Amino acid sequence: MTVEDRQERDIAAAMVPQFHGVDPDLGGAATRADSQPRLAVGRPPAAPVPPWTEPAAPELARAAPTTYAALDLGTNNCRLLIARPAQHGFRVVDAFSRIVRLGEGLAASSRLCDAAMDRAVEALKICRGKMLHRNVSRARLVTTEACRAAINGSEFVRRVAAEAELELEIIDQRTEAALAVSGCAALADPTAEGVIVFDIGGGSTEIVWMGGRAEARDPAARIREWASLPIGVVTVAERYGGIDVGRSLFETMVEDCARELAPFAQKAAAARNARNFHLLGTSGTVTTVAGIHLGLARYDRREVDGLWMRQEEILAVIDRLVEMDYAARAANACIGRERADLVLAGCAIFEAIRRAFPSERVRIADRGLREGILLRMMHEDRAWWRRR
């Protein structure tokens, strides 16, 4: 069983904690659409029959939506969450994650290669099977940077529709950032008047300056500045290599990432002066750093999600990873062979963000885009109000 498989098994085995609930983070998003920004939704009007539902079962499509699915096909991973509304948020009933490396070689060729598309289609077929098995009645299936950047991205989406019978939505950068924020904003310190939220992906890094809760209940309405940076674990690793990374090369990677970050850092410089300012990171990079810091024998989401880390603790883990050789990284239970060549690229991005926005503490989130999608759909459907 891979590290990714173990992570998703842990997610499926446990109820999403109560800080995924309705209040305070999304309370007005569904009921006051006339006054709340809609930038995080980015979804076309729902079709009468979800596009992945088999035509032979129209009664399923007409039923009140009780089981939801959120799929995120990124540059590196294909991830699915299936959930039902619960008292304090939602309960995950099934989950799937597979490293497909859809963006493999994209930076050099500007195209999705055949092998990468084949891997992604096979993973998506498994996702469709899980959605049908769980009688999902509403889903949002998104794809991000790899399909945005590839000249054959739309062609791949059509192939998915034909072969996997799923309708993927290529979301724009701002929608991706806002959904990620919506998925993890509940972990921000409620007393913080400024937070930098970042999601280190495979092909890009979404970073947001979010204001305090007093500004608005909807996290998307609290976004002051945002950026989608053209650096991710796959793109940085392909540029510099991920096998032999010593101190000198790692510093070069950090400096390169810092240059990409600089325009946003200048715009959001005032965030550092906010009361109780801190960083909030959601990605495989930050959860890996947290798992190593905790000395986990195997990755455990329940130990990682919501963890506060001090800057010296983060730096100690990064220094340790830089000193490791490839074999040691691959053998680490929180990294695994499939991500051993990517983890230092992610750490370089993480370190560039830490240096641009010095903070004594960082909140670690094992949640993000998929959770944001689920919460948005449930609010649009007033799922918790119906339960009451």
C-alpha positions as CSV (number, residue, x, y, z in Angstrom):
1,M,0.0,0.0,0.0
2,T,1.4,3.4,-1.0
3,V,1.6,6.4,1.2
4,E,-1.2,8.0,-0.9
5,D,-3.4,5.0,-0.4
6,R,-2.8,5.0,3.4
7,Q,-3.6,8.7,3.6
8,E,-6.9,8.3,1.8
9,R,-7.8,5.2,3.9
10,D,-7.4,7.4,7.0
11,I,-9.6,10.1,5.5
12,A,-12.4,7.6,4.6
13,A,-12.2,6.0,8.0
14,A,-12.9,9.2,10.0
15,M,-15.6,11.8,10.2
16,V,-14.5,15.2,9.0
17,P,-14.0,17.2,12.3
18,Q,-16.6,19.7,13.4
19,F,-14.5,22.7,12.3
20,H,-15.7,21.8,8.8
21,G,-19.1,23.1,9.9
22,V,-21.5,25.7,8.6
23,D,-20.4,28.5,10.9
24,P,-18.5,30.8,10.9
25,D,-16.7,30.4,7.6
26,L,-19.3,29.9,4.9
27,G,-22.5,30.9,6.8
28,G,-23.8,33.5,4.3
29,A,-22.5,32.1,1.1
30,A,-25.6,30.2,0.0
31,T,-28.3,32.3,1.5
32,R,-27.2,35.8,0.6
33,A,-26.0,35.3,-3.0
34,D,-27.1,38.8,-3.9
35,S,-24.6,40.3,-1.5
36,Q,-21.8,37.8,-1.3
37,P,-19.1,37.5,-4.0
38,R,-19.4,34.5,-6.1
39,L,-15.9,34.1,-7.3
40,A,-15.3,30.9,-5.5
41,V,-18.2,29.1,-7.1
42,G,-17.2,29.2,-10.7
43,R,-19.7,26.5,-11.6
44,P,-22.1,26.5,-14.5
45,P,-25.7,26.0,-13.7
46,A,-26.4,22.4,-12.7
47,A,-27.8,20.2,-15.4
48,P,-31.0,18.3,-14.7
49,V,-28.9,15.1,-15.0
50,P,-25.3,15.1,-13.7
51,P,-23.1,14.5,-16.7
52,W,-21.5,11.4,-15.2
53,T,-24.9,9.7,-14.3
54,E,-25.9,6.7,-16.3
55,P,-28.9,7.5,-18.6
56,A,-30.5,4.3,-17.4
57,A,-31.0,5.8,-13.9
58,P,-32.7,9.2,-14.4
59,E,-34.5,8.7,-11.0
60,L,-31.2,9.0,-9.3
61,A,-30.5,12.4,-10.9
62,R,-33.9,13.7,-9.9
63,A,-33.5,12.7,-6.2
64,A,-32.7,15.3,-3.6
65,P,-28.9,15.5,-3.5
66,T,-27.7,13.7,-0.4
67,T,-24.4,12.2,-1.5
68,Y,-21.8,14.5,-3.0
69,A,-18.5,14.0,-4.8
70,A,-15.6,16.4,-5.4
71,L,-12.8,15.4,-7.7
72,D,-9.5,17.3,-8.2
73,L,-7.3,16.2,-11.1
74,G,-4.1,18.2,-10.7
75,T,-0.7,18.1,-12.3
76,N,0.5,15.3,-10.0
77,N,-2.5,13.7,-8.3
78,C,-6.0,12.6,-9.0
79,R,-8.1,12.9,-5.8
80,L,-11.7,12.1,-5.1
81,L,-13.8,12.7,-1.9
82,I,-17.4,11.4,-1.6
83,A,-19.3,12.7,1.4
84,R,-22.7,13.2,3.0
85,P,-23.8,16.2,5.1
86,A,-23.4,15.7,8.8
87,Q,-24.3,17.7,11.9
88,H,-21.1,19.8,11.9
89,G,-20.1,19.6,8.2
90,F,-19.9,16.4,6.3
91,R,-18.9,12.7,6.7
92,V,-16.5,11.2,4.2
93,V,-17.9,7.9,3.0
94,D,-15.3,7.1,0.3
95,A,-12.0,8.5,-1.0
96,F,-9.5,7.9,-3.7
97,S,-6.0,9.2,-4.5
98,R,-3.5,8.2,-7.1
99,I,-0.4,9.9,-8.4
100,V,-0.8,10.1,-12.1
101,R,1.7,12.9,-13.0
102,L,-0.6,14.3,-15.6
103,G,1.9,17.2,-16.1
104,E,4.9,15.1,-16.7
105,G,7.1,16.8,-19.4
106,L,4.5,19.6,-19.8
107,A,7.0,22.4,-19.1
108,A,9.3,21.2,-22.0
109,S,6.6,20.3,-24.6
110,S,3.6,22.4,-23.6
111,R,1.6,19.2,-24.2
112,L,0.1,16.4,-22.1
113,C,1.9,13.3,-23.1
114,D,0.1,10.1,-24.1
115,A,1.4,8.1,-21.1
116,A,0.3,10.7,-18.6
117,M,-3.1,11.0,-20.1
118,D,-3.5,7.2,-20.1
119,R,-2.7,7.1,-16.4
120,A,-5.2,9.8,-15.6
121,V,-8.0,8.2,-17.6
122,E,-7.5,4.9,-15.8
123,A,-7.7,6.7,-12.4
124,L,-10.8,8.6,-13.5
125,K,-12.5,5.4,-14.5
126,I,-12.0,4.2,-10.9
127,C,-13.4,7.4,-9.6
128,R,-16.5,7.0,-11.8
129,G,-17.0,3.5,-10.5
130,K,-16.8,4.8,-6.9
131,M,-19.4,7.5,-7.6
132,L,-21.8,5.1,-9.1
133,H,-21.3,2.6,-6.3
134,R,-22.0,5.3,-3.7
135,N,-25.1,6.6,-5.5
136,V,-23.6,10.1,-5.8
137,S,-26.3,12.5,-6.8
138,R,-24.3,15.7,-7.2
139,A,-20.6,16.1,-8.2
140,R,-18.2,18.7,-9.3
141,L,-15.1,17.4,-11.1
142,V,-12.4,19.9,-11.7
143,T,-8.9,20.0,-13.3
144,T,-6.4,22.6,-12.8
145,E,-2.9,23.8,-14.0
146,A,-1.9,21.0,-16.2
147,C,-5.0,21.3,-18.4
148,R,-5.0,25.1,-18.2
149,A,-1.4,25.2,-19.5
150,A,-1.4,22.4,-22.0
151,I,-2.2,23.2,-25.6
152,N,-4.1,19.8,-25.8
153,G,-5.8,20.3,-22.4
154,S,-9.3,20.6,-24.0
155,E,-8.6,17.6,-26.2
156,F,-7.8,15.6,-23.1
157,V,-11.1,16.7,-21.4
158,R,-13.0,15.5,-24.5
159,R,-11.1,12.1,-24.3
160,V,-12.1,11.8,-20.6
161,A,-15.8,12.4,-21.5
162,A,-15.6,9.7,-24.2
163,E,-13.6,7.1,-22.3
164,A,-14.3,7.7,-18.6
165,E,-17.8,9.2,-19.1
166,L,-16.9,12.1,-16.8
167,E,-17.3,15.8,-17.6
168,L,-14.2,17.7,-16.3
169,E,-14.3,21.4,-15.7
170,I,-11.1,23.3,-16.2
171,I,-11.3,25.9,-13.5
172,D,-9.4,29.2,-13.7
173,Q,-6.7,30.2,-11.2
174,R,-8.8,32.5,-9.1
175,T,-11.5,29.9,-8.6
176,E,-8.9,27.4,-7.6
177,A,-7.4,29.7,-5.1
178,A,-10.8,30.6,-3.6
179,L,-12.0,27.0,-3.4
180,A,-8.8,26.0,-1.6
181,V,-9.2,28.8,0.9
182,S,-12.8,27.9,1.5
183,G,-11.7,24.3,2.2
184,C,-9.2,25.2,4.9
185,A,-10.1,28.6,6.2
186,A,-11.7,27.1,9.3
187,L,-8.2,26.3,10.6
188,A,-7.1,30.0,10.6
189,D,-6.7,31.5,14.0
190,P,-10.1,33.3,14.6
191,T,-8.2,36.2,16.2
192,A,-5.9,36.7,13.3
193,E,-6.5,39.8,11.2
194,G,-4.4,38.6,8.4
195,V,-3.4,35.1,7.1
196,I,-1.3,34.0,4.2
197,V,-2.9,30.8,2.8
198,F,-0.9,28.8,0.3
199,D,-1.5,25.6,-1.7
200,I,1.6,24.1,-3.2
201,G,0.5,22.0,-6.2
202,G,2.1,20.0,-8.9
203,G,2.2,22.7,-11.6
204,S,1.4,25.9,-9.7
205,T,1.2,27.4,-6.2
206,E,-1.9,29.3,-5.2
207,I,-1.3,31.9,-2.5
208,V,-3.8,34.2,-0.9
209,W,-3.8,37.1,1.6
210,M,-6.9,36.6,3.6
211,G,-8.3,39.1,6.0
212,G,-9.8,38.4,9.5
213,R,-13.2,36.9,10.2
214,A,-14.6,40.2,11.2
215,E,-14.5,41.3,7.6
216,A,-16.9,38.6,6.3
217,R,-18.1,35.1,7.1
218,D,-17.4,33.8,3.7
219,P,-13.6,33.2,3.3
220,A,-13.7,34.0,-0.4
221,A,-15.0,37.5,0.5
222,R,-12.0,38.1,2.7
223,I,-9.5,37.7,-0.1
224,R,-7.4,40.9,-0.4
225,E,-4.7,39.7,-2.8
226,W,-4.1,36.4,-4.6
227,A,-1.8,34.9,-7.1
228,S,-1.2,31.7,-9.0
229,L,2.5,31.2,-9.3
230,P,4.0,29.1,-12.1
231,I,5.9,26.9,-9.7
232,G,4.9,23.5,-8.4
233,V,6.6,20.4,-7.1
234,V,6.6,18.8,-10.6
235,T,7.7,21.9,-12.5
236,V,10.5,22.8,-10.0
237,A,11.7,19.2,-9.8
238,E,11.8,18.8,-13.6
239,R,13.8,22.1,-13.8
240,Y,16.4,21.2,-11.2
241,G,16.1,17.5,-10.7
242,G,14.8,15.8,-7.6
243,I,17.2,12.9,-7.0
244,D,20.5,14.5,-6.0
245,V,19.7,17.8,-4.2
246,G,22.4,19.2,-2.0
247,R,22.4,22.4,0.0
248,S,23.7,24.6,-2.8
249,L,21.2,23.4,-5.3
250,F,18.4,23.6,-2.8
251,E,19.3,27.3,-2.1
252,T,19.2,27.9,-5.9
253,M,15.7,26.4,-6.0
254,V,14.6,28.6,-3.1
255,E,15.9,31.8,-4.8
256,D,14.2,30.9,-8.1
257,C,10.9,30.4,-6.3
258,A,11.4,33.7,-4.4
259,R,11.7,35.5,-7.7
260,E,8.3,34.1,-8.8
261,L,6.8,35.0,-5.5
262,A,8.2,38.6,-5.3
263,P,5.4,40.5,-7.0
264,F,2.8,39.0,-4.7
265,A,5.0,39.4,-1.7
266,Q,5.2,43.1,-2.5
267,K,1.4,43.5,-2.9
268,A,0.7,41.6,0.3
269,A,3.5,43.0,2.4
270,A,1.1,44.6,4.9
271,A,-0.2,41.2,5.9
272,R,2.8,40.7,8.0
273,N,1.8,43.6,10.3
274,A,-1.6,42.2,11.0
275,R,-2.5,41.2,14.5
276,N,-1.8,37.5,15.2
277,F,-0.6,37.0,11.6
278,H,0.3,33.5,10.6
279,L,0.8,31.2,7.6
280,L,-1.7,28.4,6.7
281,G,-0.5,25.8,4.3
282,T,-2.4,23.1,2.5
283,S,-0.6,20.7,0.3
284,G,1.3,17.4,0.3
285,T,4.5,19.3,1.1
286,V,3.4,20.8,4.4
287,T,1.6,17.7,5.6
288,T,4.8,15.7,4.8
289,V,6.9,18.1,6.8
290,A,4.4,17.8,9.7
291,G,4.4,14.0,9.5
292,I,8.2,13.9,9.7
293,H,8.2,16.4,12.5
294,L,5.8,14.2,14.5
295,G,7.9,11.1,13.8
296,L,5.0,9.2,12.5
297,A,5.6,5.5,11.6
298,R,3.0,6.0,8.9
299,Y,1.1,9.1,7.8
300,D,-2.0,9.8,9.9
301,R,-4.2,12.6,8.9
302,R,-5.8,12.9,12.3
303,E,-2.4,13.8,13.8
304,V,-1.5,16.3,11.1
305,D,-4.6,18.2,10.1
306,G,-4.8,21.3,12.3
307,L,-1.2,21.0,13.7
308,W,0.6,24.2,14.7
309,M,4.3,24.2,13.9
310,R,6.9,26.7,15.0
311,Q,9.4,28.1,12.4
312,E,12.4,26.3,14.1
313,E,10.5,23.0,13.8
314,I,9.8,23.5,10.1
315,L,13.4,24.5,9.4
316,A,14.7,21.5,11.3
317,V,12.7,19.1,9.1
318,I,13.7,20.9,5.9
319,D,17.4,20.7,6.9
320,R,17.0,17.0,7.6
321,L,15.4,16.4,4.2
322,V,18.1,18.3,2.4
323,E,20.7,16.1,4.1
324,M,18.9,12.9,3.2
325,D,19.8,11.0,0.0
326,Y,17.1,9.9,-2.4
327,A,17.0,6.3,-0.9
328,A,16.4,7.7,2.6
329,R,13.6,10.0,1.3
330,A,12.0,7.1,-0.5
331,A,12.1,4.9,2.6
332,N,10.5,7.5,4.8
333,A,6.9,6.4,5.6
334,C,5.6,10.0,5.2
335,I,7.2,10.5,1.8
336,G,7.3,7.2,-0.2
337,R,9.0,6.3,-3.4
338,E,6.4,8.0,-5.7
339,R,7.1,11.4,-4.1
340,A,10.8,11.1,-3.1
341,D,11.9,13.2,-6.1
342,L,9.3,15.9,-5.5
343,V,9.5,16.6,-1.8
344,L,12.5,18.9,-1.9
345,A,11.0,21.0,-4.7
346,G,8.0,21.5,-2.5
347,C,10.2,22.4,0.4
348,A,11.9,25.0,-1.7
349,I,8.6,26.7,-2.5
350,F,7.6,26.4,1.2
351,E,10.9,28.0,2.3
352,A,10.5,30.9,-0.2
353,I,7.1,31.6,1.2
354,R,8.4,31.5,4.8
355,R,11.2,33.9,4.0
356,A,8.8,36.3,2.3
357,F,6.3,36.2,5.1
358,P,8.2,35.5,8.4
359,S,5.9,34.0,11.0
360,E,6.5,32.3,14.3
361,R,3.8,29.7,13.5
362,V,2.3,27.8,10.6
363,R,-1.0,26.0,10.7
364,I,-0.9,22.7,8.7
365,A,-4.1,21.7,6.8
366,D,-4.8,18.3,5.3
367,R,-7.8,19.7,3.4
368,G,-8.3,22.2,0.7
369,L,-9.8,22.2,-2.8
370,R,-12.0,19.1,-2.6
371,E,-13.3,20.1,0.8
372,G,-14.0,23.6,-0.5
373,I,-16.0,22.1,-3.4
374,L,-18.0,19.9,-1.1
375,L,-18.8,22.8,1.3
376,R,-19.9,25.1,-1.6
377,M,-22.2,22.5,-3.1
378,M,-23.8,21.7,0.2
379,H,-24.4,25.4,1.0
380,E,-25.9,25.9,-2.4
381,D,-28.3,23.0,-1.7
382,R,-29.0,24.2,1.9
383,A,-28.1,20.7,2.9
384,W,-27.8,21.5,6.6
385,W,-31.0,23.4,6.8
386,R,-32.9,20.5,5.3
387,R,-31.4,18.2,7.9
388,R,-32.6,20.5,10.7
